Amino acid sequence: MIRSAPKLITLLTTAVLAFGFTGSASAVDAARGKLLYDTRCGACHNTSVHQSTSRKATSVPGVRAQVVRWSEQLGTSWGAEDIEDITTYLNDLYYRLPCPPATCPTKTGTLGAAR
């Protein structure tokens, strides 16, 4: 049992990092948004959903509104921070819509997309 303690510590540390319990609580984290999106939405949504020419979201607030809409449809327990993280992830990866600082909080863990 003593030999498994390092494995347990590693597992717990990984879980804490994966669920975003590090960093500033007010910073938006696109990497955390990816984790949330992949876990809850990725099974039904693929790249074509976000790259459609008839997409409904044409602004960052529009992307956010769609995230909120589907969060409610699926009955997730996502809070405001989760919504912002997922919105940032989707915008960084697919939409690349301009987002003024007044609309978009400071980001951490972005996926390398330039704005």
Secondary structure, 3 states (H helix, E strand, C coil): CHHHHHHHHHHHHHHHHHCCCCCCCCCEEHHHHHHHHHHHCCCCCCHHHHCCCCCCCCCHHHHHHHHHHHHHHHCCCCCHHHHHHHHHHHHHHHHCCCCCCCCCCCEECCCCCCC
